[in-house]
Amino acid sequence: MFRILAFAFVTQATAFFICEQDVIDRGFCHQQDVKIAVNINCSANMTDSLFVSVVKNRSSTDQNYNLQCRKISNELQCPGGDMKGISNAINNTLDIKFTFNNTVYAGRYLRITVFCYDRKEKDILLKPCVSGFTSSAAFYNTTTVTVRCDHLDFNYSNTPMRIKDQGGNIHGSCLKNNTCTPGCKLLSDGMHCLVPYTSGKIYQCDLDGAVYNITDIDTVLTPLPDTTTTTQRTTTVRPTGTTTRRTTVRTHGTSHKTTKSSHGSTTSLQSTGVNIMASIYVVFGLLIFFICKK
């Protein structure tokens, strides 16, 4: 249970004071119990009333009251329902309690209207819990990053998750029914997109008004799953294959030429030796012939 808001109503004017803004900014998770404390300070002879409704946006005029409270016997009385109002006379507060349902409340506004001396109205954005986000970003190539956003309550939402940047540029979106903008794909709890890279830009995950900043980008190239095999084959095989082929061919050619050259020299020497021996035998034979004739 969370104490979220306090409203103070001072003499002759109705004023709203919101405390614990950081709790509101963190948002609410699906099925979380929420408690909003409203402090009302009006004169005893004034009629106090408080109305609570859930509206689509700040400009909405059509509204159905989820809670109606009126002062009876100096105490605000609120008929029960999905949203409850419990008066605390000691602290002079009204605790508004309900269970947060992402499908019903996320991205909408809780409108609180109070009548004291005058009418005052405040719209509170009901956001999914920021703690429900997980994200990652990595370079796909030198000009593109792949950004992934997940939220534990994504499948309870009726609106798309979006990937954008702090400048307000929307780079892609996906609905849980697998309707995605080009360059994006649906995941079980979110989405991922290929996004143009700009140095220094902070990318964001956005769901129903809850925004999560992605401050780090992995410098290691990380292709999308369906292109991983092709990228590895290109970067690994091509440089290694080229070097090996050149080395093998050059070495093999040199060795083969050396072998042929050595073999040719040996054959030439053998032929020369045979010719010399034949000449010696001829001269020796002629010498014996002349000696015998004498």
Beta strands, then each sheet from edge to edge (+ up, - down):
strand 1: 9-10
strand 2: 13-14
strand 3: 33-39
strand 4: 49-55
strand 5: 65-72
strand 6: 75-77
strand 7: 84-88
strand 8: 93-99
strand 9: 109-115
strand 10: 119-125
strand 11: 133-141
strand 12: 144-151
strand 13: 161-165
strand 14: 170-174
strand 15: 184-186
strand 16: 190-196
strand 17: 203-207
strand 18: 210-214
sheet 1: 1+ 2-
sheet 2: 3+ 8- 7+
sheet 3: 6+ 5- 4+ 9- 10+
sheet 4: 11+ 12- 16+ 15-
sheet 5: 14+ 13- 17+ 18-
end
